[in-house]
């Protein structure tokens, strides 16, 4: 038992140290990140030979990790960088009774994925007209990883989508590994569905999009919507880092839905491997449509309908027509 405990402790220390080395290499300025990472690794190796006491060795490794962690947590996100055009602006909202005015709603006109005419709009919504919440699930390769987008529907026919994403600077690309470090700021992209959804169905290659109606009541939808708006305003005023585990496209949805219900949804491994997030939601009764899950998912696929709808003004209505769970 003692040997097993020691072995487990060293396994944890090795994992923590590997993360620290990666953090130094990735998040320090490139001019001296390699030197810092190598020096840190060398210190740990030297400790194994220089310290006779196992407890002292562990203490040095733990203290070294703590120093790196304190430095890493001190890094500050920023809203002032040379952002890519599609994330150049952050949305924010004015709330006056039931009337909400959202600024910097993205509604780009696309010719190709990378060729588009930027268009930022100011839109008004009446909270008394909110009807429900829909969720889009986008797959681009692995069935285990997906990107969810939440959209709110109003009785006047409006839809507004919220996509939690990485805010990338010019020339930067998304990396799942870099998402575990402090390489991206977090952004809530608020957009017309003809932008944020049609981009994925009509212009990007090999992305498959599924649309589900949730069972959220209008009252719950209103609470979730307002909680999203509060996050918009906080991010507009103060930047926050994206993190692939703690603050990403799925965990933030969980945070907002728990704020509306007053309780945190149960943790499940499918919240991390979010390609199974629709299955998780179905099993917890959060997807409308009285069908077996496989049939519901098959009918939720919208790529063909989105391509047929194109730039039609009633794009949102067309991609919902005839789908299970929608009226």
Backbone bond lengths (Angstrom), bond angles and torsions (degrees), N, CA, C in turn:
res aa  C-N    CA-C-N  psi(-1)  N-CA   C-N-CA  omega(-1)  CA-C   N-CA-C  phi
1 X - - - 1.461 - - 1.531 110.89 -
2 X 1.329 115.66 -40.83 1.470 119.41 -179.85 1.521 110.78 -64.60
3 X 1.338 116.02 -44.57 1.463 119.99 179.42 1.529 110.95 -64.59
4 X 1.331 116.16 -38.45 1.457 120.03 178.66 1.520 110.73 -64.30
5 X 1.337 116.80 -40.81 1.456 121.12 179.15 1.528 111.12 -64.69
6 X 1.327 115.67 -41.75 1.465 119.96 178.81 1.532 109.92 -64.93
7 X 1.324 115.47 -43.36 1.461 119.45 179.14 1.517 112.04 -61.28
8 X 1.330 116.37 -41.61 1.459 120.57 179.04 1.532 110.65 -65.18
9 X 1.341 115.83 -41.44 1.463 119.84 179.34 1.522 111.18 -61.15
10 X 1.339 115.95 -42.14 1.472 119.06 179.09 1.530 111.22 -68.17
11 X 1.319 116.55 -35.22 1.459 119.62 178.22 1.527 110.33 -62.44
12 X 1.332 116.04 -42.87 1.465 120.26 178.02 1.526 110.51 -64.96
13 X 1.330 116.79 -42.83 1.467 120.80 -179.71 1.526 111.37 -63.49
14 X 1.317 116.74 -40.23 1.467 119.95 178.66 1.532 109.92 -63.33
15 X 1.340 116.90 -42.96 1.462 120.14 178.06 1.519 111.94 -62.63
16 X 1.326 116.59 -43.84 1.464 120.75 178.73 1.524 111.28 -63.49
17 X 1.328 115.64 -39.84 1.465 119.79 -179.13 1.522 111.44 -69.89
18 X 1.337 116.59 -36.69 1.461 119.47 177.39 1.526 109.94 -62.99
19 X 1.335 116.66 -41.11 1.467 119.38 177.21 1.529 110.25 -63.50
20 X 1.328 117.67 -42.02 1.463 120.87 -178.85 1.527 111.36 -62.17
21 X 1.325 116.09 -42.42 1.469 119.81 178.24 1.526 109.91 -62.49
22 X 1.332 116.42 -43.84 1.468 119.93 179.21 1.524 111.09 -64.44
23 X 1.338 117.17 -39.14 1.467 120.79 179.35 1.520 110.70 -62.90
24 X 1.322 117.40 -42.55 1.461 120.48 177.85 1.524 110.87 -63.10
25 X 1.317 116.39 -42.94 1.457 120.72 -177.22 1.533 111.94 -69.23
26 X 1.336 116.58 -37.58 1.459 120.51 -173.92 1.529 112.58 -87.81
27 X 1.338 117.02 -42.61 1.458 119.74 -169.41 1.529 115.20 -97.19
28 X 1.331 118.26 -11.64 1.459 119.86 172.82 1.533 109.75 -80.24
29 X 1.319 117.96 158.02 1.473 119.49 174.16 1.520 110.96 -55.49
30 X 1.330 116.82 142.01 1.458 122.26 -173.63 1.521 113.25 -58.61
31 X 1.331 117.26 -26.79 1.464 120.67 -175.97 1.521 113.26 -64.76
32 X 1.331 117.34 -25.80 1.468 117.68 179.30 1.516 113.51 -138.90
33 X 1.331 117.86 15.80 1.459 120.51 179.52 1.524 112.05 -67.95
34 X 1.330 116.87 -40.61 1.469 120.08 -179.66 1.516 110.76 -64.21
35 X 1.318 117.17 -44.82 1.462 121.06 179.98 1.520 111.07 -61.51
36 X 1.338 117.09 -41.06 1.459 120.43 -179.65 1.522 111.32 -66.46
37 X 1.334 117.05 -42.76 1.458 120.70 -179.44 1.521 111.41 -65.46
38 X 1.335 116.55 -42.51 1.471 120.84 179.21 1.521 110.38 -65.83
39 X 1.323 117.41 -41.83 1.469 121.25 179.92 1.523 111.10 -63.36
40 X 1.314 115.82 -40.39 1.462 119.90 178.92 1.532 110.13 -63.55
41 X 1.326 116.49 -46.33 1.464 120.00 178.70 1.522 111.29 -62.08
42 X 1.345 116.65 -40.11 1.467 121.13 179.54 1.521 110.66 -63.43
43 X 1.335 117.01 -40.10 1.462 120.79 178.03 1.518 111.22 -59.41
44 X 1.318 116.39 -44.04 1.460 119.69 -179.42 1.525 111.43 -64.73
45 X 1.327 116.79 -41.50 1.465 120.52 179.79 1.518 110.35 -65.32
46 X 1.327 116.56 -44.13 1.474 120.18 179.37 1.522 111.59 -61.30
47 X 1.338 115.77 -35.33 1.464 119.64 179.71 1.524 111.47 -61.13
48 X 1.329 115.64 -36.49 1.465 119.35 -179.45 1.517 112.19 -61.83
49 X 1.344 117.26 -31.17 1.462 121.36 -178.08 1.524 112.22 -95.85
50 X 1.320 116.83 -32.01 1.467 119.81 -173.92 1.521 112.67 -84.49
51 X 1.304 118.49 -27.87 1.462 121.80 -176.66 1.524 109.52 -100.67
52 X 1.326 116.26 120.66 1.460 119.76 179.88 1.526 112.03 -78.85
53 X 1.312 115.69 -31.39 1.465 120.00 -177.08 1.522 110.79 -80.58
54 X 1.338 118.09 123.61 1.471 120.42 176.30 1.532 112.21 -58.08
55 X 1.336 116.05 -37.07 1.454 119.86 -179.99 1.524 111.06 -64.94
56 X 1.337 116.43 -39.14 1.458 120.26 178.78 1.534 110.94 -66.77
57 X 1.325 115.58 -40.09 1.459 119.36 177.44 1.535 110.56 -58.60
58 X 1.334 114.44 -48.00 1.463 118.47 179.72 1.518 111.65 -62.39
59 X 1.335 115.45 -38.89 1.462 119.61 -178.60 1.522 111.17 -64.16
60 X 1.341 116.41 -40.77 1.466 119.80 179.39 1.527 110.11 -65.82
61 X 1.313 116.91 -43.55 1.473 120.21 178.83 1.532 110.69 -61.89
62 X 1.337 116.35 -43.50 1.459 120.11 -178.70 1.529 110.94 -67.17
63 X 1.336 116.53 -42.69 1.467 120.28 179.57 1.529 110.96 -64.67
64 X 1.314 117.16 -38.46 1.467 120.85 178.88 1.522 110.35 -64.17
65 X 1.329 115.91 -42.46 1.463 119.53 177.18 1.520 110.71 -62.13
66 X 1.339 116.68 -42.00 1.459 120.67 -178.54 1.524 111.23 -61.22
67 X 1.334 116.91 -39.66 1.466 120.58 178.76 1.527 110.62 -62.47
68 X 1.339 116.37 -45.41 1.467 120.18 179.34 1.527 110.43 -64.66
69 X 1.316 116.67 -41.39 1.469 120.01 -178.60 1.526 110.78 -63.95
70 X 1.330 117.66 -42.42 1.466 120.85 178.45 1.532 110.36 -61.68
71 X 1.347 116.16 -43.73 1.469 119.15 176.75 1.518 111.08 -61.51
72 X 1.341 116.08 -44.71 1.471 120.97 -175.81 1.522 111.08 -63.59
73 X 1.331 116.55 -40.47 1.461 120.13 179.70 1.524 112.02 -70.40
74 X 1.323 116.64 -18.54 1.464 120.14 -179.87 1.530 112.75 -81.74
75 X 1.324 117.55 -11.69 1.461 120.60 179.09 1.531 109.71 -63.27
76 X 1.306 116.31 138.65 1.462 120.90 -174.19 1.523 111.38 -110.92
77 X 1.340 117.93 128.38 1.465 120.68 174.12 1.521 110.04 -73.04
78 X 1.327 116.17 166.02 1.459 120.35 -177.05 1.519 111.02 -143.49
79 X 1.311 116.01 148.06 1.460 121.35 171.21 1.516 111.73 -96.29
80 X 1.327 116.77 0.32 1.471 121.40 -175.18 1.522 110.13 -115.34
81 X 1.314 115.93 82.64 1.454 121.89 175.37 1.534 108.33 -136.85
82 X 1.315 116.71 176.24 1.461 120.88 177.19 1.530 108.38 -86.09
83 X 1.325 114.78 84.53 1.460 120.61 -172.18 1.524 111.76 -78.46
84 X 1.332 114.75 153.12 1.457 119.32 169.29 1.523 109.22 -63.53
85 X 1.316 116.10 153.54 1.458 120.78 -170.73 1.528 112.90 -61.35
86 X 1.338 117.66 -33.84 1.463 119.74 -176.17 1.519 113.31 -74.72
87 X 1.346 117.29 -13.32 1.463 121.21 176.88 1.526 110.60 -125.81
88 X 1.321 115.15 25.66 1.463 120.48 -174.72 1.524 112.16 -68.75
89 X 1.324 117.27 -26.97 1.461 121.16 -177.39 1.525 110.68 -122.27
90 X 1.315 115.63 148.16 1.461 120.86 174.90 1.523 108.96 -104.18
91 X 1.318 115.53 139.32 1.464 120.33 178.97 1.526 109.91 -77.68
92 X 1.323 115.60 153.55 1.461 121.71 174.09 1.509 108.65 -152.82
93 X 1.333 116.32 161.51 1.458 120.37 -170.53 1.517 112.42 -133.30
94 X 1.334 114.74 144.06 1.461 123.22 167.40 1.522 107.63 -103.99
95 X 1.333 116.67 131.00 1.465 121.03 179.66 1.519 107.82 -118.24
96 X 1.333 115.70 119.46 1.462 121.44 179.08 1.526 108.36 -131.51
97 X 1.333 115.71 95.36 1.460 119.98 -174.08 1.506 110.13 63.82
98 X 1.337 117.07 -123.87 1.469 121.57 179.52 1.525 112.56 -88.73
99 X 1.325 117.71 -5.50 1.463 120.68 -176.51 1.525 110.17 -97.42
100 X 1.319 115.07 124.81 1.464 122.04 179.45 1.518 108.44 -116.75
101 X 1.313 116.05 129.78 1.466 121.80 174.95 1.523 108.00 -113.39
102 X 1.328 116.69 118.31 1.462 121.18 -179.79 1.524 108.85 -106.41
103 X 1.305 115.56 126.43 1.458 122.51 179.92 1.530 109.86 -98.74
104 X 1.322 116.64 149.29 1.467 123.49 178.98 1.522 112.45 64.31
105 X 1.337 115.22 45.86 1.471 120.63 170.09 1.525 107.29 -77.60
106 X 1.319 117.20 125.62 1.465 120.42 -176.97 1.524 110.63 -82.09
107 X 1.320 115.41 130.31 1.471 121.17 178.25 1.530 107.82 -146.25
108 X 1.333 115.89 65.14 1.458 121.70 -175.46 1.530 110.66 -72.64
109 X 1.316 114.26 152.64 1.466 121.91 175.33 1.524 107.25 -105.18
110 X 1.337 116.97 108.92 1.464 122.50 -172.43 1.527 111.89 -93.39
111 X 1.316 115.25 139.13 1.459 123.13 168.33 1.527 109.37 -105.34
112 X 1.338 115.85 -41.10 1.461 124.20 169.20 1.521 106.00 -141.91
113 X 1.323 116.80 179.31 1.460 119.73 -179.71 1.529 112.35 -56.40
114 X 1.327 116.98 -41.03 1.454 121.57 -175.51 1.521 113.67 -103.71
115 X 1.317 117.88 -1.79 1.457 121.96 -179.51 1.527 108.11 -117.48
116 X 1.321 116.36 109.28 1.455 119.45 -174.81 1.524 110.24 -152.59
117 X 1.332 113.66 161.43 1.464 120.24 175.10 1.517 108.03 -102.83
118 X 1.338 117.59 116.02 1.465 119.98 -178.72 1.530 111.28 -64.80
119 X 1.319 115.11 141.22 1.455 120.02 176.32 1.530 107.80 -150.72
120 X 1.320 115.58 114.29 1.462 122.08 178.88 1.524 108.29 -110.49
121 X 1.318 116.39 131.94 1.453 120.75 -172.82 1.529 112.19 -125.20
122 X 1.305 115.38 160.35 1.461 122.88 171.07 1.524 107.42 -111.00
123 X 1.326 117.13 126.37 1.459 120.85 -175.72 1.527 110.36 -129.41
124 X 1.327 114.74 151.47 1.457 121.33 -179.85 1.527 109.93 -115.56
125 X 1.334 115.36 142.57 1.462 121.76 -179.46 1.526 108.99 -135.82
126 X 1.324 114.67 145.54 1.456 121.83 178.36 1.526 108.20 -104.44
127 X 1.320 116.73 114.54 1.462 120.85 -176.92 1.526 112.36 -61.79
128 X 1.320 117.13 -26.12 1.467 119.56 179.62 1.522 111.72 -70.81
129 X 1.337 117.07 -14.18 1.463 121.27 -178.80 1.529 113.15 -100.30
130 X 1.313 117.53 1.76 1.469 118.93 -178.71 1.532 109.35 -68.26
131 X 1.322 116.20 134.93 1.470 121.30 -174.38 1.522 113.69 -111.92
132 X 1.316 117.56 -35.17 1.457 118.08 -176.07 1.510 112.56 -178.46
133 X 1.329 114.01 -177.44 1.459 122.47 -177.32 1.519 109.03 -124.86
134 X 1.316 116.18 131.54 1.460 122.21 173.55 1.520 108.68 -114.65
135 X 1.328 115.68 158.07 1.464 119.10 178.91 1.527 109.85 -134.33
136 X 1.310 115.01 129.67 1.462 122.87 174.07 1.525 108.35 -98.94
137 X 1.318 116.40 137.09 1.465 122.06 175.66 1.528 107.76 -119.75
138 X 1.337 116.44 121.33 1.460 121.45 -177.12 1.516 110.63 -110.73
139 X 1.331 116.07 127.96 1.469 122.72 175.53 1.526 108.43 -111.45
140 X 1.327 116.64 140.84 1.470 119.73 178.96 1.523 112.23 -131.52
141 X 1.314 117.51 12.42 1.461 119.53 179.77 1.521 109.81 174.14
142 X 1.319 115.73 -92.16 1.453 120.93 -179.23 1.524 111.49 -68.69
143 X 1.341 117.44 137.92 1.465 119.73 176.07 1.521 112.92 -71.92
144 X 1.334 116.94 -6.97 1.465 121.15 -177.62 1.525 112.71 -91.38
145 X 1.317 116.84 -16.49 1.459 120.91 -176.73 1.525 109.28 -123.72
146 X 1.320 116.47 133.85 1.470 120.85 -179.51 1.525 108.87 -147.49
147 X 1.320 114.38 172.04 1.465 120.29 177.57 1.525 108.37 -123.36
148 X 1.346 118.58 114.69 1.461 121.01 178.16 1.527 111.55 -88.67
149 X 1.317 116.06 144.08 1.463 123.32 175.66 1.521 107.46 -130.08
150 X 1.309 116.27 126.76 1.466 121.78 -179.55 1.516 109.51 -95.96
151 X 1.332 116.69 136.30 1.462 121.43 179.97 1.524 109.59 -131.45
152 X 1.324 115.88 139.42 1.454 122.05 -178.87 1.526 109.71 -108.15
153 X 1.323 116.06 137.40 1.457 121.89 -177.74 1.530 109.87 -110.25
154 X 1.342 115.19 138.67 1.456 121.62 178.98 1.528 109.07 -117.87
155 X 1.336 115.71 154.86 1.467 120.37 -175.20 1.522 112.91 -67.51
156 X 1.331 117.99 -17.93 1.467 119.83 177.07 1.526 112.80 -84.20
157 X 1.344 116.63 7.96 1.459 121.27 176.60 1.516 114.76 94.86
158 X 1.331 117.93 -4.57 1.461 120.06 -179.96 1.525 111.22 -78.37
159 X 1.332 114.84 148.15 1.465 123.12 171.05 1.526 106.84 -131.59
160 X 1.312 116.10 141.99 1.465 120.34 176.35 1.521 108.15 -135.70
161 X 1.336 116.68 128.38 1.464 122.22 -173.08 1.518 110.78 -107.12
162 X 1.326 115.57 143.49 1.457 123.57 177.35 1.529 108.40 -119.58
163 X 1.319 115.89 119.57 1.463 121.25 179.81 1.526 108.44 -120.11
164 X 1.325 116.69 115.29 1.460 122.23 179.76 1.525 107.91 -84.10
165 X 1.330 117.24 118.70 1.457 120.76 -169.94 1.524 111.68 -139.00
166 X 1.331 114.55 173.70 1.456 121.22 170.34 1.523 108.46 -84.04
167 X 1.324 115.93 137.51 1.462 120.34 177.86 1.526 107.84 -96.27
168 X 1.311 116.48 109.06 1.457 121.42 -170.67 1.526 111.66 -101.67
169 X 1.336 114.66 142.40 1.459 119.77 174.71 1.527 108.81 -81.73
170 X 1.322 115.98 168.51 1.459 121.00 -178.79 1.523 110.54 -57.95
171 X 1.315 116.64 128.38 1.454 122.13 179.35 1.513 114.86 89.51
172 X 1.309 117.91 -8.55 1.459 121.53 -177.57 1.521 110.74 -88.18
173 X 1.323 116.45 143.58 1.447 122.44 176.11 1.518 109.48 -121.27
174 X 1.347 115.07 158.88 1.458 118.92 -179.61 1.527 110.69 -77.19
175 X 1.319 115.37 138.02 1.454 122.35 174.03 1.515 107.99 -134.63
176 X 1.332 116.60 129.87 1.463 120.26 179.33 1.525 110.98 -61.42
177 X 1.341 116.95 -35.57 1.468 120.40 179.65 1.521 110.34 -68.77
178 X 1.324 116.84 -45.80 1.466 119.97 -179.25 1.522 111.35 -64.38
179 X 1.324 117.47 -22.13 1.450 120.84 178.71 1.510 113.52 -66.17
180 X 1.332 118.27 -15.16 1.455 121.42 176.90 1.530 111.65 -85.27
181 X 1.317 117.14 -6.20 1.456 121.28 -177.50 1.526 109.21 -118.88
182 X 1.309 118.28 -165.51 1.471 120.57 -173.85 1.520 110.18 -105.49
183 X 1.326 113.85 62.51 1.453 120.91 -178.31 1.521 113.21 -105.23
184 X 1.327 117.05 -16.52 1.461 120.29 -177.11 1.524 110.40 -131.25
185 X 1.314 115.90 139.86 1.451 119.70 165.80 1.525 108.67 -81.93
186 X 1.313 115.21 160.81 1.464 122.27 179.16 1.525 109.20 -93.38
187 X 1.323 116.83 140.29 1.458 120.61 175.38 1.522 109.97 -138.96
188 X 1.332 115.38 140.35 1.456 121.61 170.39 1.525 106.54 -98.83
189 X 1.313 116.38 103.32 1.457 120.33 176.14 1.522 108.75 -80.06
190 X 1.314 116.42 118.41 1.468 121.92 177.42 1.520 106.63 -103.65
191 X 1.322 117.48 123.41 1.465 118.85 -168.52 1.513 112.51 -149.51
192 X 1.325 114.09 156.90 1.455 122.01 167.25 1.530 107.49 -66.40
193 X 1.334 116.93 144.16 1.459 119.50 179.66 1.525 111.73 -63.47
194 X 1.335 117.59 -28.53 1.469 119.82 177.68 1.528 111.23 -66.51
195 X 1.303 117.10 -16.17 1.463 121.76 174.13 1.522 109.84 -91.93
196 X 1.311 116.53 -71.84 1.467 121.35 -166.55 1.532 112.89 -69.50
197 X 1.335 118.01 -28.54 1.462 120.38 178.18 1.521 110.88 -89.48
198 X 1.337 116.82 -48.30 1.472 120.52 -178.59 1.534 110.87 -61.61
199 X 1.335 117.43 -31.35 1.467 120.53 174.95 1.525 110.50 -55.76
200 X 1.315 116.07 -39.83 1.462 120.93 -175.23 1.524 112.76 -83.11
201 X 1.318 117.11 -33.89 1.467 119.47 -177.44 1.525 112.75 -87.41
202 X 1.332 117.27 -33.58 1.462 120.66 -170.03 1.518 114.73 -106.54
203 X 1.313 118.17 -20.74 1.463 119.13 -172.08 1.533 113.65 -122.27
204 X 1.298 118.21 -37.03 1.462 118.61 176.43 1.523 109.66 -78.92
205 X 1.328 115.65 148.97 1.452 120.72 -179.04 1.529 110.55 -89.15
206 X 1.319 114.74 141.94 1.468 122.33 170.87 1.528 113.48 61.65
207 X 1.338 117.52 30.34 1.460 120.24 172.17 1.526 108.69 -107.92
208 X 1.312 115.85 131.02 1.456 121.85 -179.59 1.522 108.46 -115.32
209 X 1.333 115.98 129.76 1.459 121.12 -172.76 1.525 110.16 -119.12
210 X 1.331 115.42 135.77 1.458 122.80 179.17 1.529 108.69 -121.58
211 X 1.314 116.02 140.84 1.461 121.77 -176.96 1.526 110.14 -121.71
212 X 1.330 115.83 125.61 1.454 121.72 179.47 1.523 110.03 -123.89
213 X 1.321 114.72 144.93 1.466 120.64 169.30 1.521 107.27 -90.30
214 X 1.318 117.06 131.62 1.459 119.45 177.13 1.526 109.96 -88.96
215 X 1.315 115.11 168.19 1.462 120.84 179.64 1.524 111.94 -91.77
216 X 1.331 117.77 9.82 1.464 120.83 -179.82 1.526 110.58 -61.27
217 X 1.317 116.48 133.70 1.459 121.79 177.10 1.533 109.43 -74.53
218 X 1.344 117.66 163.81 1.468 118.78 175.33 1.531 112.80 -56.20
219 X 1.321 116.67 -35.91 1.466 119.39 179.08 1.521 111.07 -66.26
220 X 1.341 116.45 -43.39 1.464 120.14 177.87 1.524 110.45 -66.40
221 X 1.340 116.56 -40.66 1.461 120.43 179.28 1.524 110.67 -60.03
222 X 1.306 116.56 -41.20 1.468 120.95 178.53 1.527 110.58 -61.69
223 X 1.333 116.56 -45.48 1.466 119.97 -179.39 1.525 111.34 -63.45
224 X 1.334 116.31 -42.38 1.466 119.87 179.46 1.518 110.16 -65.08
225 X 1.334 116.45 -43.08 1.460 121.60 179.89 1.528 111.12 -59.14
226 X 1.317 116.60 -46.60 1.462 120.68 179.85 1.519 110.91 -63.26
227 X 1.324 116.95 -37.98 1.464 119.18 179.36 1.530 111.04 -66.57
228 X 1.322 116.84 -37.17 1.465 120.25 173.60 1.531 110.43 -60.31
229 X 1.325 117.11 -42.21 1.461 120.42 -178.83 1.521 111.73 -63.45
230 X 1.329 116.54 -38.67 1.463 119.24 177.35 1.528 110.67 -62.39
231 X 1.334 116.52 -39.63 1.472 119.66 177.74 1.524 110.91 -66.72
232 X 1.339 116.62 -39.31 1.462 120.06 176.08 1.519 110.76 -54.00
233 X 1.321 115.62 -49.81 1.457 119.90 -175.86 1.522 112.08 -67.17
234 X 1.334 116.81 -36.42 1.475 119.02 177.19 1.521 110.78 -64.50
235 X 1.340 117.31 -43.73 1.461 120.36 -179.58 1.523 111.73 -69.26
236 X 1.325 116.50 -31.18 1.459 120.09 177.57 1.535 110.55 -66.35
237 X 1.331 115.31 -35.20 1.454 119.83 -179.24 1.525 113.08 -85.95
238 X 1.311 116.10 -33.31 1.471 120.28 -175.02 1.519 110.16 -145.36
239 X 1.307 116.20 121.64 1.467 121.26 -177.49 1.523 111.43 -66.96
240 X 1.320 114.41 157.20 1.466 121.86 178.57 1.521 108.26 -141.32
241 X 1.327 116.67 146.96 1.455 119.94 177.98 1.523 111.39 -78.67
242 X 1.315 115.20 144.86 1.462 122.88 167.52 1.530 107.70 -78.82
243 X 1.327 116.88 144.42 1.460 120.56 173.41 1.518 108.74 -141.35
244 X 1.325 116.18 132.00 1.467 121.47 -173.29 1.523 113.05 -63.66
245 X 1.349 117.95 -17.06 1.463 120.45 179.73 1.520 111.77 -109.05
246 X 1.320 117.30 -48.70 1.460 120.87 -169.33 1.521 114.96 -95.20
247 X 1.330 117.89 -25.08 1.468 119.91 -176.83 1.525 109.20 -145.16
248 X 1.326 115.15 83.78 1.462 120.69 -176.85 1.524 110.46 -135.31
249 X 1.320 116.18 -168.98 1.461 120.74 -174.43 1.521 113.12 -65.40
250 X 1.337 118.30 -25.27 1.457 121.52 -177.98 1.521 112.05 -95.71
251 X 1.325 117.61 -46.08 1.465 119.75 -178.30 1.518 111.59 -62.55
252 X 1.335 117.90 -33.16 1.461 119.12 179.91 1.519 111.69 -71.15
253 X 1.326 118.26 -32.37 1.464 119.89 173.42 1.523 110.07 -62.96
254 X 1.323 115.55 -42.15 1.468 120.53 178.65 1.525 111.02 -60.98
255 X 1.327 116.19 -39.38 1.462 120.62 179.35 1.525 110.75 -64.04
256 X 1.336 116.60 -43.72 1.467 119.59 -177.41 1.527 112.21 -70.01
257 X 1.315 117.31 -39.66 1.464 119.19 179.39 1.530 110.75 -68.51
258 X 1.326 117.06 -34.34 1.467 119.40 177.69 1.524 111.21 -69.66
259 X 1.336 117.07 -33.76 1.460 120.48 177.05 1.520 110.74 -63.90
260 X 1.338 116.73 -33.97 1.457 120.65 -179.53 1.523 111.87 -76.35
261 X 1.333 116.49 -37.63 1.464 120.12 -176.43 1.515 113.60 -89.55
262 X 1.333 116.29 -17.62 1.455 119.79 -178.04 1.512 113.99 84.77
263 X 1.322 117.61 2.28 1.457 120.49 177.95 1.515 109.50 -145.07
264 X 1.318 116.23 145.71 1.451 121.72 -178.98 1.523 110.02 -79.17
265 X 1.341 117.79 128.56 1.467 120.05 176.12 1.525 110.38 -58.14
266 X 1.320 117.61 148.84 1.467 120.16 -177.99 1.519 112.01 -60.91
267 X 1.343 114.85 141.37 1.465 119.63 179.13 1.521 109.53 -69.95
268 X 1.309 115.57 145.52 1.456 121.68 -179.78 1.524 107.49 -152.09
269 X 1.321 117.21 144.55 1.462 120.74 -178.99 1.523 111.98 -58.53
270 X 1.332 117.28 -23.18 1.456 121.19 -179.80 1.534 112.65 -73.04
271 X 1.326 116.79 -10.58 1.455 119.78 172.80 1.524 110.98 -76.86
272 X 1.329 116.96 -22.48 1.458 121.82 175.98 1.525 110.07 -89.22
273 X 1.323 116.46 -50.49 1.464 121.28 173.32 1.524 106.65 -91.52
274 X 1.332 114.87 78.78 1.467 120.11 -164.61 1.522 114.79 -75.60
275 X 1.323 117.65 1.62 1.453 119.40 172.04 1.521 111.76 -64.28
276 X 1.331 115.82 -18.38 1.465 121.34 176.18 1.524 111.12 -102.13
277 X 1.339 116.00 14.11 1.457 119.83 -178.00 1.517 113.75 -64.38
278 X 1.343 118.02 -33.88 1.468 119.53 178.16 1.524 111.04 -68.14
279 X 1.326 116.27 -35.73 1.460 120.19 176.33 1.523 110.59 -65.30
280 X 1.333 116.12 -40.98 1.473 121.88 176.98 1.530 110.09 -60.45
281 X 1.340 116.60 -47.78 1.459 120.40 -179.23 1.526 111.06 -62.85
282 X 1.318 116.86 -39.41 1.466 121.09 179.69 1.525 110.69 -63.19
283 X 1.325 117.06 -45.02 1.461 120.84 -177.94 1.524 112.41 -66.33
284 X 1.337 116.74 -23.12 1.459 120.19 177.94 1.527 112.06 -98.60
285 X 1.343 117.08 14.32 1.445 121.39 173.62 1.508 115.35 72.22
286 X 1.329 117.22 28.04 1.459 120.04 -175.35 1.530 113.61 -103.65
287 X 1.331 117.50 1.07 1.456 120.83 177.40 1.516 109.52 -114.28
288 X 1.318 116.09 131.25 1.467 120.83 178.94 1.527 110.06 -79.31
289 X 1.330 115.63 160.53 1.464 120.34 -179.50 1.514 109.90 109.00
290 X 1.307 117.23 107.34 1.465 121.59 -174.88 1.527 110.52 -82.87
291 X 1.321 115.25 70.75 1.464 121.64 -178.98 1.519 109.62 -135.45
292 X 1.327 118.18 156.23 1.463 119.64 169.36 1.527 109.48 -58.28
293 X 1.319 116.62 149.34 1.460 119.62 -171.66 1.524 112.63 -57.88
294 X 1.322 118.44 -44.37 1.471 120.33 -177.93 1.529 111.35 -59.95
295 X 1.327 116.67 -39.80 1.465 120.08 179.26 1.528 110.44 -70.88
296 X 1.335 116.63 -40.15 1.462 120.47 178.57 1.523 110.46 -61.39
297 X 1.325 116.80 -42.48 1.467 120.25 -179.61 1.526 111.01 -66.81
298 X 1.305 116.91 -40.17 1.468 119.72 179.31 1.525 110.75 -61.54
299 X 1.326 116.77 -39.85 1.463 120.47 -179.68 1.526 112.13 -78.44
300 X 1.333 117.46 -12.48 1.462 121.49 -179.48 1.528 112.59 -84.86
301 X 1.327 117.89 -10.79 1.462 121.28 -177.53 1.525 109.87 -70.06
302 X 1.348 117.34 125.15 1.471 120.25 -170.20 1.524 114.58 -116.86
303 X 1.321 119.61 2.43 1.471 119.64 -173.94 1.530 113.05 -55.41
304 X 1.329 116.77 -47.23 1.467 119.38 -178.22 1.520 111.10 -63.56
305 X 1.323 116.73 -43.33 1.462 120.25 -179.78 1.522 111.25 -65.56
306 X 1.324 117.10 -37.46 1.469 120.57 -179.81 1.523 110.71 -67.80
307 X 1.327 117.23 -39.98 1.461 119.78 178.67 1.530 110.73 -66.80
308 X 1.326 116.11 -37.04 1.462 119.70 178.35 1.526 111.11 -68.66
309 X 1.326 116.67 -34.78 1.463 120.39 -179.39 1.517 111.86 -72.52
310 X 1.333 116.67 -33.85 1.457 120.74 178.50 1.513 112.39 55.13
311 X 1.328 116.94 -128.59 1.449 121.79 -178.12 1.526 112.96 -95.08
312 X 1.302 117.13 17.12 1.459 120.78 -177.55 1.527 111.09 -56.67
313 X 1.332 117.41 140.22 1.463 120.25 179.18 1.528 112.97 -59.17
314 X 1.346 116.63 -29.65 1.468 120.34 179.60 1.525 111.50 -97.44
315 X 1.329 116.38 34.84 1.465 122.58 179.24 1.527 111.12 -50.07
316 X 1.332 116.77 -47.95 1.470 120.63 -175.85 1.522 111.45 -62.50
317 X 1.319 116.50 -39.93 1.471 119.82 179.28 1.523 110.88 -68.00
318 X 1.312 117.27 -38.94 1.467 120.67 -176.85 1.526 112.30 -67.40
319 X 1.313 117.42 -38.75 1.468 118.37 -178.19 1.525 111.57 -75.10
320 X 1.334 117.84 -12.28 1.470 121.69 178.29 1.524 112.72 -98.44
321 X 1.293 117.50 -15.69 1.461 121.97 -173.37 1.530 111.47 -59.33
322 X 1.338 116.43 124.16 1.446 121.86 175.29 1.503 116.10 78.93
323 X 1.317 118.17 5.19 1.468 120.54 -177.88 1.526 111.09 -86.27
324 X 1.306 115.29 143.81 1.467 120.68 -179.67 1.525 110.19 -60.89
325 X 1.331 115.17 135.14 1.447 121.01 178.07 1.503 114.04 95.07
326 X 1.355 117.69 -16.06 1.461 121.28 -179.66 1.522 108.84 -101.48
327 X 1.311 115.41 143.32 1.472 120.30 178.43 1.519 110.06 -80.19
